[in-house]
Amino acid sequence: MSIELKNISKKFSDFELKNINFKVEKGEYFALLGRSGAGKSLILEIISGFKKPDSGKVFINEIDITEKKIQDRKVGVVFQDLAIFPHKTVWQNIEFPIIKKPKIEKNQIIERLANELNIFHLLDKKPGTLSGGEKQRIAIARTLAANPEVLLLDEPLSALDVQLKAETTDLLRLLSKKGITIIHITHDFNEALQLAEKVAIMNKGKLLQSGNIRDVFSKPNSKFAANFAGIDNFFDAELTSNKQTNSKIAFVDNKIYFSIVTDENNCHGYIIIKNENILLLPEYAESSAANNFEGKIINILPERSGVKVVVDIGIRITALITENSLTRLHLEESKTVWVSIKATAITFIKH
């Protein structure tokens, strides 16, 4: 089942969802990425029918369902709070949306889902005795019992520890392989990378960028999108050609220029420099790198994959080095260093 939003807008006193457009094809895993308050959950409520848009249309399989009742949409929602009934057993929770089905059919559905989601041994228990990961699976089972063709997930991994996140991620991959169309809300781009085929990035009620997840994260169109992709060095730039050296020059903030390699000519855009492609040196040294700047270290930040060193070269630029390199080079805040970057290590994106 495909789902499409066309020009969806919704206004509240202090917030406005503005002209949201995206399409999710049948069987795709789509991540809606943004900070808290961006409007992500509101979009799920509009798709599922809990809220009506002020303008715009929602289509499922190219049929306008904007005015359809919740129960007629074949859409299942797992909200962040899970909304599990504490006074009912796990069996009764899963049974709730199919309570009117014949007993044999109902039992078959519950037992199948309990087996698939590895909660069969919990069917007689009450939710109060269960872990967060087990409750998450119960909420998903209850939603799937109604046989939805679109599954909407509101921050499904946010409250889980590392082990439970891994288990639930495996479960979501399995559901996706079964052909269910999934829209997954998250603020964590690593979640999106692990699960989604396509992504949309939102901020303050606006959709900033959408498309294939690898394309969006490798070619963000805004600093906000770049930050979500974990890109530290993303700068507005004016591209010009240096006729004397037959090279391309990217000017940043009218302060710093970088020699780069690109097929583009004389235009506005962005440059991206991966922090692992930046070399830090205690003093200037001749090298093949076209870009060399003297700067002062203003911050040193430990990371799981090493150490981020922020250097002021007229603009702030962040390098990623190993703990060993930090010690070997005797790097510390306020120390002067040289920053070296190859022209081929800089990506230019035309705006």
Residue, then its C-alpha position, 0 to 999 in steps of 0.5 A: m500500500s502506497i501513501e502520499l501526503k500532498n500540501i498538508s498544512k495544520k495550524f495551532s496557536d503556536f505551531e504550524l505544519k506547512n505544505i508537507n509533501f512526500k510519498v512512500e511506495k508500497g513495502e518501503y521503510f520510510a523514516l521521518l527525522g527531526r527534533s522534538g516539536a518538529g511536527k513528526s507526530l502530528i503527521l502520523e496523527i493526520i495519516s491515521g485520522f486522529k487529526k484533520p489537516d486544515s488543507g491538503k490531502v492524504f492518499i492511500n493507493e492514490i485514493d483520497i482518504t483525508e475524510k475517511k474514518i480511522q477504522d476505514r484506513k487500514v493504518g496501524v499506529v504504535f505511539q510512543d507511550l504504547a497505550i497498553f491496557p494495564h488491567k488486561t493480559v497480553w492476550q487480551n491486549i492483542e485481542f482488543p482490535i479483533i475482539k469481534k472476529p470468530k474465536i478460531e480465527k482470533n486465536q490463530i491471529i494471536e498465536r501467530l503474532a505471539n510466535e513471530l514476535n517471541i511473546f508467546h510465553l507472556l500471553d497470560k501475564k499483565p503488562g506491569t510485570l514486563s520489560g520495556g522491550e516486551k511491552q513494545r512487542i505487545a504494542i506492535a502485535r496488537t497493532l498488527a492484529a488488525n492487519p494494517e497495510v501501513l504501520l506508523l511507528d512513533e519513536p519505537l526505539s527511544a526508550l529501549d536500552v542497547q540490547l533491546k534496541a538491537e532486538t527491536t531493530d531486527l524485528l522491524r527489519l523482519l516486518s519490513k521484509k514481509g512487505i508492510t509499508i512502514i513510516h518510522i518517526t525518530h530523532d536519531f539518524n543512526e536509526a534511520l540509516q539502519l532501517a530506512e530506504k527513504v527519509a524526510i528531514m523536518n524542522k519547525g513544521k517544514l519538510l527540508q529534504s526527502g529522498n533516498i537515505r544515502d543521497v540525503f545524508s551524503k548531499p544534505n541541502s541545509k546545515f540542519a540536515a547536515n547536522f542530523a547526518g553527523i556532518d560537522n563541516f558543512f559550509d555555504a560557499e561561492l565557487t569560482s575558477n582560478k584561471q592561473t592554476n586551472s583550479k576551482i576555489a570555494f570561498v566561505d564567509n568571504k574569509i577562507y578559500f578552499s581549493i577543490v575538485t568539481d565539475e561545477n563552475n561559478c555558482h553558489g553551493y555548499i562544501i562538505i569536509k568529512n572530519e576524518n579527512i582532515l589532517l592535524l600537524p603541530e607545524y607546517a609541512e610540505s605536502s600534496a594537500a592543496n589546503n593548509f591553514e594555521g589555527k587554534i584549538i578551541n575544543i577537544l571532544p571525546e567520541r566513540s570513534g576517536v576524538k573530535v578536535v575543533v580548530d578556529i582557522g577563521i571558521r570553525i573546522t572539526a577533525l576526527i583523530t585517534e586517542n593515540s594521535l592526540t597524545r602523540l601530537h600533544l594536542e590541547e585547547s589553545k594550542t596552535v596547529w596546522v590543518s591540512i586538507k586535500a582538494t579531493a577530500i572536499t565535496f561541493i554541492k550546487h545549491 
